[in-house]
Amino acid sequence: FKDITPHAPLHLLVIPLRHIATLSDAHPEDAELFGKLMVTGARLAIDAGHGPGGYRVVMNAGPNAGQSVYHVHLHVLGGRQLAWPPG
């Protein structure tokens, strides 16, 4: 999905069907799901042409990290030089 308030030219969300409110609620048996989220995010960035220049994948966990939707999701950002540290 495209983020409704993008922070970069490419800003996609990868959202699993299974509900987990935040990364802090994940368990070891969720590792495969989170691995699939990462690989899916990478494939989306590469397929959108952002592989050579690079891209960022990030998951916010909790209010201090900026999480506002309490269903885990991965942000995929690219298309410009991304600042570090973020925030």
Phi and psi restraints in degrees (range 20) as a CNS / XPLOR table:
assign (resid 1 and name C) (resid 2 and name N)
       (resid 2 and name CA) (resid 2 and name C) 1.0 -80.6 20.0 2
assign (resid 2 and name N) (resid 2 and name CA)
       (resid 2 and name C) (resid 3 and name N) 1.0 137.1 20.0 2
assign (resid 2 and name C) (resid 3 and name N)
       (resid 3 and name CA) (resid 3 and name C) 1.0 -67.2 20.0 2
assign (resid 3 and name N) (resid 3 and name CA)
       (resid 3 and name C) (resid 4 and name N) 1.0 138.6 20.0 2
assign (resid 3 and name C) (resid 4 and name N)
       (resid 4 and name CA) (resid 4 and name C) 1.0 -76.3 20.0 2
assign (resid 4 and name N) (resid 4 and name CA)
       (resid 4 and name C) (resid 5 and name N) 1.0 -16.0 20.0 2
assign (resid 4 and name C) (resid 5 and name N)
       (resid 5 and name CA) (resid 5 and name C) 1.0 -129.4 20.0 2
assign (resid 5 and name N) (resid 5 and name CA)
       (resid 5 and name C) (resid 6 and name N) 1.0 75.4 20.0 2
assign (resid 5 and name C) (resid 6 and name N)
       (resid 6 and name CA) (resid 6 and name C) 1.0 -65.7 20.0 2
assign (resid 6 and name N) (resid 6 and name CA)
       (resid 6 and name C) (resid 7 and name N) 1.0 144.0 20.0 2
assign (resid 6 and name C) (resid 7 and name N)
       (resid 7 and name CA) (resid 7 and name C) 1.0 -110.2 20.0 2
assign (resid 7 and name N) (resid 7 and name CA)
       (resid 7 and name C) (resid 8 and name N) 1.0 7.0 20.0 2
assign (resid 7 and name C) (resid 8 and name N)
       (resid 8 and name CA) (resid 8 and name C) 1.0 -159.7 20.0 2
assign (resid 8 and name N) (resid 8 and name CA)
       (resid 8 and name C) (resid 9 and name N) 1.0 162.4 20.0 2
assign (resid 8 and name C) (resid 9 and name N)
       (resid 9 and name CA) (resid 9 and name C) 1.0 -54.2 20.0 2
assign (resid 9 and name N) (resid 9 and name CA)
       (resid 9 and name C) (resid 10 and name N) 1.0 -38.3 20.0 2
assign (resid 9 and name C) (resid 10 and name N)
       (resid 10 and name CA) (resid 10 and name C) 1.0 -107.2 20.0 2
assign (resid 10 and name N) (resid 10 and name CA)
       (resid 10 and name C) (resid 11 and name N) 1.0 118.9 20.0 2
assign (resid 10 and name C) (resid 11 and name N)
       (resid 11 and name CA) (resid 11 and name C) 1.0 -146.9 20.0 2
assign (resid 11 and name N) (resid 11 and name CA)
       (resid 11 and name C) (resid 12 and name N) 1.0 97.7 20.0 2
assign (resid 11 and name C) (resid 12 and name N)
       (resid 12 and name CA) (resid 12 and name C) 1.0 -111.9 20.0 2
assign (resid 12 and name N) (resid 12 and name CA)
       (resid 12 and name C) (resid 13 and name N) 1.0 157.7 20.0 2
assign (resid 12 and name C) (resid 13 and name N)
       (resid 13 and name CA) (resid 13 and name C) 1.0 -117.8 20.0 2
assign (resid 13 and name N) (resid 13 and name CA)
       (resid 13 and name C) (resid 14 and name N) 1.0 135.7 20.0 2
assign (resid 13 and name C) (resid 14 and name N)
       (resid 14 and name CA) (resid 14 and name C) 1.0 -111.9 20.0 2
assign (resid 14 and name N) (resid 14 and name CA)
       (resid 14 and name C) (resid 15 and name N) 1.0 117.8 20.0 2
assign (resid 14 and name C) (resid 15 and name N)
       (resid 15 and name CA) (resid 15 and name C) 1.0 -123.4 20.0 2
assign (resid 15 and name N) (resid 15 and name CA)
       (resid 15 and name C) (resid 16 and name N) 1.0 121.6 20.0 2
assign (resid 15 and name C) (resid 16 and name N)
       (resid 16 and name CA) (resid 16 and name C) 1.0 -76.5 20.0 2
assign (resid 16 and name N) (resid 16 and name CA)
       (resid 16 and name C) (resid 17 and name N) 1.0 154.4 20.0 2
assign (resid 16 and name C) (resid 17 and name N)
       (resid 17 and name CA) (resid 17 and name C) 1.0 -69.8 20.0 2
assign (resid 17 and name N) (resid 17 and name CA)
       (resid 17 and name C) (resid 18 and name N) 1.0 -39.5 20.0 2
assign (resid 17 and name C) (resid 18 and name N)
       (resid 18 and name CA) (resid 18 and name C) 1.0 -72.1 20.0 2
assign (resid 18 and name N) (resid 18 and name CA)
       (resid 18 and name C) (resid 19 and name N) 1.0 134.1 20.0 2
assign (resid 18 and name C) (resid 19 and name N)
       (resid 19 and name CA) (resid 19 and name C) 1.0 -81.3 20.0 2
assign (resid 19 and name N) (resid 19 and name CA)
       (resid 19 and name C) (resid 20 and name N) 1.0 123.5 20.0 2
assign (resid 19 and name C) (resid 20 and name N)
       (resid 20 and name CA) (resid 20 and name C) 1.0 -135.4 20.0 2
assign (resid 20 and name N) (resid 20 and name CA)
       (resid 20 and name C) (resid 21 and name N) 1.0 121.9 20.0 2
assign (resid 20 and name C) (resid 21 and name N)
       (resid 21 and name CA) (resid 21 and name C) 1.0 -63.1 20.0 2
assign (resid 21 and name N) (resid 21 and name CA)
       (resid 21 and name C) (resid 22 and name N) 1.0 -46.0 20.0 2
assign (resid 21 and name C) (resid 22 and name N)
       (resid 22 and name CA) (resid 22 and name C) 1.0 -151.1 20.0 2
assign (resid 22 and name N) (resid 22 and name CA)
       (resid 22 and name C) (resid 23 and name N) 1.0 159.3 20.0 2
assign (resid 22 and name C) (resid 23 and name N)
       (resid 23 and name CA) (resid 23 and name C) 1.0 -55.4 20.0 2
assign (resid 23 and name N) (resid 23 and name CA)
       (resid 23 and name C) (resid 24 and name N) 1.0 -31.7 20.0 2
assign (resid 23 and name C) (resid 24 and name N)
       (resid 24 and name CA) (resid 24 and name C) 1.0 -64.1 20.0 2
assign (resid 24 and name N) (resid 24 and name CA)
       (resid 24 and name C) (resid 25 and name N) 1.0 -18.8 20.0 2
assign (resid 24 and name C) (resid 25 and name N)
       (resid 25 and name CA) (resid 25 and name C) 1.0 -92.5 20.0 2
assign (resid 25 and name N) (resid 25 and name CA)
       (resid 25 and name C) (resid 26 and name N) 1.0 -1.0 20.0 2
assign (resid 25 and name C) (resid 26 and name N)
       (resid 26 and name CA) (resid 26 and name C) 1.0 -74.7 20.0 2
assign (resid 26 and name N) (resid 26 and name CA)
       (resid 26 and name C) (resid 27 and name N) 1.0 154.2 20.0 2
assign (resid 26 and name C) (resid 27 and name N)
       (resid 27 and name CA) (resid 27 and name C) 1.0 -122.3 20.0 2
assign (resid 27 and name N) (resid 27 and name CA)
       (resid 27 and name C) (resid 28 and name N) 1.0 163.0 20.0 2
assign (resid 27 and name C) (resid 28 and name N)
       (resid 28 and name CA) (resid 28 and name C) 1.0 -52.5 20.0 2
assign (resid 28 and name N) (resid 28 and name CA)
       (resid 28 and name C) (resid 29 and name N) 1.0 -34.2 20.0 2
assign (resid 28 and name C) (resid 29 and name N)
       (resid 29 and name CA) (resid 29 and name C) 1.0 -70.6 20.0 2
assign (resid 29 and name N) (resid 29 and name CA)
       (resid 29 and name C) (resid 30 and name N) 1.0 -7.7 20.0 2
assign (resid 29 and name C) (resid 30 and name N)
       (resid 30 and name CA) (resid 30 and name C) 1.0 -89.2 20.0 2
assign (resid 30 and name N) (resid 30 and name CA)
       (resid 30 and name C) (resid 31 and name N) 1.0 -0.8 20.0 2
assign (resid 30 and name C) (resid 31 and name N)
       (resid 31 and name CA) (resid 31 and name C) 1.0 -57.6 20.0 2
assign (resid 31 and name N) (resid 31 and name CA)
       (resid 31 and name C) (resid 32 and name N) 1.0 -40.9 20.0 2
assign (resid 31 and name C) (resid 32 and name N)
       (resid 32 and name CA) (resid 32 and name C) 1.0 -62.9 20.0 2
assign (resid 32 and name N) (resid 32 and name CA)
       (resid 32 and name C) (resid 33 and name N) 1.0 -42.1 20.0 2
assign (resid 32 and name C) (resid 33 and name N)
       (resid 33 and name CA) (resid 33 and name C) 1.0 -59.6 20.0 2
assign (resid 33 and name N) (resid 33 and name CA)
       (resid 33 and name C) (resid 34 and name N) 1.0 -45.3 20.0 2
assign (resid 33 and name C) (resid 34 and name N)
       (resid 34 and name CA) (resid 34 and name C) 1.0 -69.2 20.0 2
assign (resid 34 and name N) (resid 34 and name CA)
       (resid 34 and name C) (resid 35 and name N) 1.0 -33.8 20.0 2
assign (resid 34 and name C) (resid 35 and name N)
       (resid 35 and name CA) (resid 35 and name C) 1.0 -62.8 20.0 2
assign (resid 35 and name N) (resid 35 and name CA)
       (resid 35 and name C) (resid 36 and name N) 1.0 -42.1 20.0 2
assign (resid 35 and name C) (resid 36 and name N)
       (resid 36 and name CA) (resid 36 and name C) 1.0 -64.8 20.0 2
assign (resid 36 and name N) (resid 36 and name CA)
       (resid 36 and name C) (resid 37 and name N) 1.0 -37.3 20.0 2
assign (resid 36 and name C) (resid 37 and name N)
       (resid 37 and name CA) (resid 37 and name C) 1.0 -60.1 20.0 2
assign (resid 37 and name N) (resid 37 and name CA)
       (resid 37 and name C) (resid 38 and name N) 1.0 -45.5 20.0 2
assign (resid 37 and name C) (resid 38 and name N)
       (resid 38 and name CA) (resid 38 and name C) 1.0 -63.4 20.0 2
assign (resid 38 and name N) (resid 38 and name CA)
       (resid 38 and name C) (resid 39 and name N) 1.0 -46.7 20.0 2
assign (resid 38 and name C) (resid 39 and name N)
       (resid 39 and name CA) (resid 39 and name C) 1.0 -65.4 20.0 2
assign (resid 39 and name N) (resid 39 and name CA)
       (resid 39 and name C) (resid 40 and name N) 1.0 -41.0 20.0 2
assign (resid 39 and name C) (resid 40 and name N)
       (resid 40 and name CA) (resid 40 and name C) 1.0 -62.5 20.0 2
assign (resid 40 and name N) (resid 40 and name CA)
       (resid 40 and name C) (resid 41 and name N) 1.0 -43.7 20.0 2
assign (resid 40 and name C) (resid 41 and name N)
       (resid 41 and name CA) (resid 41 and name C) 1.0 -60.5 20.0 2
assign (resid 41 and name N) (resid 41 and name CA)
       (resid 41 and name C) (resid 42 and name N) 1.0 -43.7 20.0 2
assign (resid 41 and name C) (resid 42 and name N)
       (resid 42 and name CA) (resid 42 and name C) 1.0 -61.9 20.0 2
assign (resid 42 and name N) (resid 42 and name CA)
       (resid 42 and name C) (resid 43 and name N) 1.0 -45.5 20.0 2
assign (resid 42 and name C) (resid 43 and name N)
       (resid 43 and name CA) (resid 43 and name C) 1.0 -61.9 20.0 2
assign (resid 43 and name N) (resid 43 and name CA)
       (resid 43 and name C) (resid 44 and name N) 1.0 -41.2 20.0 2
assign (resid 43 and name C) (resid 44 and name N)
       (resid 44 and name CA) (resid 44 and name C) 1.0 -62.6 20.0 2
assign (resid 44 and name N) (resid 44 and name CA)
       (resid 44 and name C) (resid 45 and name N) 1.0 -43.4 20.0 2
assign (resid 44 and name C) (resid 45 and name N)
       (resid 45 and name CA) (resid 45 and name C) 1.0 -64.2 20.0 2
assign (resid 45 and name N) (resid 45 and name CA)
       (resid 45 and name C) (resid 46 and name N) 1.0 -44.7 20.0 2
assign (resid 45 and name C) (resid 46 and name N)
       (resid 46 and name CA) (resid 46 and name C) 1.0 -64.7 20.0 2
assign (resid 46 and name N) (resid 46 and name CA)
       (resid 46 and name C) (resid 47 and name N) 1.0 -45.5 20.0 2
assign (resid 46 and name C) (resid 47 and name N)
       (resid 47 and name CA) (resid 47 and name C) 1.0 -63.0 20.0 2
assign (resid 47 and name N) (resid 47 and name CA)
       (resid 47 and name C) (resid 48 and name N) 1.0 -27.1 20.0 2
assign (resid 47 and name C) (resid 48 and name N)
       (resid 48 and name CA) (resid 48 and name C) 1.0 -84.7 20.0 2
assign (resid 48 and name N) (resid 48 and name CA)
       (resid 48 and name C) (resid 49 and name N) 1.0 2.9 20.0 2
assign (resid 48 and name C) (resid 49 and name N)
       (resid 49 and name CA) (resid 49 and name C) 1.0 89.2 20.0 2
assign (resid 49 and name N) (resid 49 and name CA)
       (resid 49 and name C) (resid 50 and name N) 1.0 14.9 20.0 2
assign (resid 49 and name C) (resid 50 and name N)
       (resid 50 and name CA) (resid 50 and name C) 1.0 -103.2 20.0 2
assign (resid 50 and name N) (resid 50 and name CA)
       (resid 50 and name C) (resid 51 and name N) 1.0 7.9 20.0 2
assign (resid 50 and name C) (resid 51 and name N)
       (resid 51 and name CA) (resid 51 and name C) 1.0 -62.4 20.0 2
assign (resid 51 and name N) (resid 51 and name CA)
       (resid 51 and name C) (resid 52 and name N) 1.0 -51.6 20.0 2
assign (resid 51 and name C) (resid 52 and name N)
       (resid 52 and name CA) (resid 52 and name C) 1.0 -62.8 20.0 2
assign (resid 52 and name N) (resid 52 and name CA)
       (resid 52 and name C) (resid 53 and name N) 1.0 -40.5 20.0 2
assign (resid 52 and name C) (resid 53 and name N)
       (resid 53 and name CA) (resid 53 and name C) 1.0 -81.8 20.0 2
assign (resid 53 and name N) (resid 53 and name CA)
       (resid 53 and name C) (resid 54 and name N) 1.0 -18.4 20.0 2
assign (resid 53 and name C) (resid 54 and name N)
       (resid 54 and name CA) (resid 54 and name C) 1.0 99.8 20.0 2
assign (resid 54 and name N) (resid 54 and name CA)
       (resid 54 and name C) (resid 55 and name N) 1.0 164.8 20.0 2
assign (resid 54 and name C) (resid 55 and name N)
       (resid 55 and name CA) (resid 55 and name C) 1.0 -157.9 20.0 2
assign (resid 55 and name N) (resid 55 and name CA)
       (resid 55 and name C) (resid 56 and name N) 1.0 167.5 20.0 2
assign (resid 55 and name C) (resid 56 and name N)
       (resid 56 and name CA) (resid 56 and name C) 1.0 -124.1 20.0 2
assign (resid 56 and name N) (resid 56 and name CA)
       (resid 56 and name C) (resid 57 and name N) 1.0 140.9 20.0 2
assign (resid 56 and name C) (resid 57 and name N)
       (resid 57 and name CA) (resid 57 and name C) 1.0 -119.2 20.0 2
assign (resid 57 and name N) (resid 57 and name CA)
       (resid 57 and name C) (resid 58 and name N) 1.0 135.3 20.0 2
assign (resid 57 and name C) (resid 58 and name N)
       (resid 58 and name CA) (resid 58 and name C) 1.0 -148.2 20.0 2
assign (resid 58 and name N) (resid 58 and name CA)
       (resid 58 and name C) (resid 59 and name N) 1.0 146.2 20.0 2
assign (resid 58 and name C) (resid 59 and name N)
       (resid 59 and name CA) (resid 59 and name C) 1.0 -129.9 20.0 2
assign (resid 59 and name N) (resid 59 and name CA)
       (resid 59 and name C) (resid 60 and name N) 1.0 121.2 20.0 2
assign (resid 59 and name C) (resid 60 and name N)
       (resid 60 and name CA) (resid 60 and name C) 1.0 -84.6 20.0 2
assign (resid 60 and name N) (resid 60 and name CA)
       (resid 60 and name C) (resid 61 and name N) 1.0 140.3 20.0 2
assign (resid 60 and name C) (resid 61 and name N)
       (resid 61 and name CA) (resid 61 and name C) 1.0 -130.0 20.0 2
assign (resid 61 and name N) (resid 61 and name CA)
       (resid 61 and name C) (resid 62 and name N) 1.0 101.1 20.0 2
assign (resid 61 and name C) (resid 62 and name N)
       (resid 62 and name CA) (resid 62 and name C) 1.0 95.8 20.0 2
assign (resid 62 and name N) (resid 62 and name CA)
       (resid 62 and name C) (resid 63 and name N) 1.0 166.7 20.0 2
assign (resid 62 and name C) (resid 63 and name N)
       (resid 63 and name CA) (resid 63 and name C) 1.0 -63.7 20.0 2
assign (resid 63 and name N) (resid 63 and name CA)
       (resid 63 and name C) (resid 64 and name N) 1.0 -36.9 20.0 2
assign (resid 63 and name C) (resid 64 and name N)
       (resid 64 and name CA) (resid 64 and name C) 1.0 -68.5 20.0 2
assign (resid 64 and name N) (resid 64 and name CA)
       (resid 64 and name C) (resid 65 and name N) 1.0 -21.5 20.0 2
assign (resid 64 and name C) (resid 65 and name N)
       (resid 65 and name CA) (resid 65 and name C) 1.0 -89.1 20.0 2
assign (resid 65 and name N) (resid 65 and name CA)
       (resid 65 and name C) (resid 66 and name N) 1.0 -8.0 20.0 2
assign (resid 65 and name C) (resid 66 and name N)
       (resid 66 and name CA) (resid 66 and name C) 1.0 98.0 20.0 2
assign (resid 66 and name N) (resid 66 and name CA)
       (resid 66 and name C) (resid 67 and name N) 1.0 10.8 20.0 2
assign (resid 66 and name C) (resid 67 and name N)
       (resid 67 and name CA) (resid 67 and name C) 1.0 -70.3 20.0 2
assign (resid 67 and name N) (resid 67 and name CA)
       (resid 67 and name C) (resid 68 and name N) 1.0 124.4 20.0 2
assign (resid 67 and name C) (resid 68 and name N)
       (resid 68 and name CA) (resid 68 and name C) 1.0 -119.6 20.0 2
assign (resid 68 and name N) (resid 68 and name CA)
       (resid 68 and name C) (resid 69 and name N) 1.0 -17.2 20.0 2
assign (resid 68 and name C) (resid 69 and name N)
       (resid 69 and name CA) (resid 69 and name C) 1.0 -112.6 20.0 2
assign (resid 69 and name N) (resid 69 and name CA)
       (resid 69 and name C) (resid 70 and name N) 1.0 118.8 20.0 2
assign (resid 69 and name C) (resid 70 and name N)
       (resid 70 and name CA) (resid 70 and name C) 1.0 -93.2 20.0 2
assign (resid 70 and name N) (resid 70 and name CA)
       (resid 70 and name C) (resid 71 and name N) 1.0 65.0 20.0 2
assign (resid 70 and name C) (resid 71 and name N)
       (resid 71 and name CA) (resid 71 and name C) 1.0 -150.6 20.0 2
assign (resid 71 and name N) (resid 71 and name CA)
       (resid 71 and name C) (resid 72 and name N) 1.0 117.9 20.0 2
assign (resid 71 and name C) (resid 72 and name N)
       (resid 72 and name CA) (resid 72 and name C) 1.0 -51.9 20.0 2
assign (resid 72 and name N) (resid 72 and name CA)
       (resid 72 and name C) (resid 73 and name N) 1.0 143.2 20.0 2
assign (resid 72 and name C) (resid 73 and name N)
       (resid 73 and name CA) (resid 73 and name C) 1.0 -159.5 20.0 2
assign (resid 73 and name N) (resid 73 and name CA)
       (resid 73 and name C) (resid 74 and name N) 1.0 151.3 20.0 2
assign (resid 73 and name C) (resid 74 and name N)
       (resid 74 and name CA) (resid 74 and name C) 1.0 -104.7 20.0 2
assign (resid 74 and name N) (resid 74 and name CA)
       (resid 74 and name C) (resid 75 and name N) 1.0 132.8 20.0 2
assign (resid 74 and name C) (resid 75 and name N)
       (resid 75 and name CA) (resid 75 and name C) 1.0 -94.5 20.0 2
assign (resid 75 and name N) (resid 75 and name CA)
       (resid 75 and name C) (resid 76 and name N) 1.0 134.8 20.0 2
assign (resid 75 and name C) (resid 76 and name N)
       (resid 76 and name CA) (resid 76 and name C) 1.0 -119.0 20.0 2
assign (resid 76 and name N) (resid 76 and name CA)
       (resid 76 and name C) (resid 77 and name N) 1.0 116.9 20.0 2
assign (resid 76 and name C) (resid 77 and name N)
       (resid 77 and name CA) (resid 77 and name C) 1.0 -122.8 20.0 2
assign (resid 77 and name N) (resid 77 and name CA)
       (resid 77 and name C) (resid 78 and name N) 1.0 142.7 20.0 2
assign (resid 77 and name C) (resid 78 and name N)
       (resid 78 and name CA) (resid 78 and name C) 1.0 -171.1 20.0 2
assign (resid 78 and name N) (resid 78 and name CA)
       (resid 78 and name C) (resid 79 and name N) 1.0 -175.4 20.0 2
assign (resid 78 and name C) (resid 79 and name N)
       (resid 79 and name CA) (resid 79 and name C) 1.0 95.2 20.0 2
assign (resid 79 and name N) (resid 79 and name CA)
       (resid 79 and name C) (resid 80 and name N) 1.0 0.4 20.0 2
assign (resid 79 and name C) (resid 80 and name N)
       (resid 80 and name CA) (resid 80 and name C) 1.0 -161.4 20.0 2
assign (resid 80 and name N) (resid 80 and name CA)
       (resid 80 and name C) (resid 81 and name N) 1.0 168.8 20.0 2
assign (resid 80 and name C) (resid 81 and name N)
       (resid 81 and name CA) (resid 81 and name C) 1.0 -67.8 20.0 2
assign (resid 81 and name N) (resid 81 and name CA)
       (resid 81 and name C) (resid 82 and name N) 1.0 121.8 20.0 2
assign (resid 81 and name C) (resid 82 and name N)
       (resid 82 and name CA) (resid 82 and name C) 1.0 -96.2 20.0 2
assign (resid 82 and name N) (resid 82 and name CA)
       (resid 82 and name C) (resid 83 and name N) 1.0 132.1 20.0 2
assign (resid 82 and name C) (resid 83 and name N)
       (resid 83 and name CA) (resid 83 and name C) 1.0 -71.2 20.0 2
assign (resid 83 and name N) (resid 83 and name CA)
       (resid 83 and name C) (resid 84 and name N) 1.0 152.1 20.0 2
assign (resid 83 and name C) (resid 84 and name N)
       (resid 84 and name CA) (resid 84 and name C) 1.0 -139.6 20.0 2
assign (resid 84 and name N) (resid 84 and name CA)
       (resid 84 and name C) (resid 85 and name N) 1.0 134.1 20.0 2
assign (resid 84 and name C) (resid 85 and name N)
       (resid 85 and name CA) (resid 85 and name C) 1.0 -75.6 20.0 2
assign (resid 85 and name N) (resid 85 and name CA)
       (resid 85 and name C) (resid 86 and name N) 1.0 151.5 20.0 2
assign (resid 85 and name C) (resid 86 and name N)
       (resid 86 and name CA) (resid 86 and name C) 1.0 -72.7 20.0 2
assign (resid 86 and name N) (resid 86 and name CA)
       (resid 86 and name C) (resid 87 and name N) 1.0 163.3 20.0 2
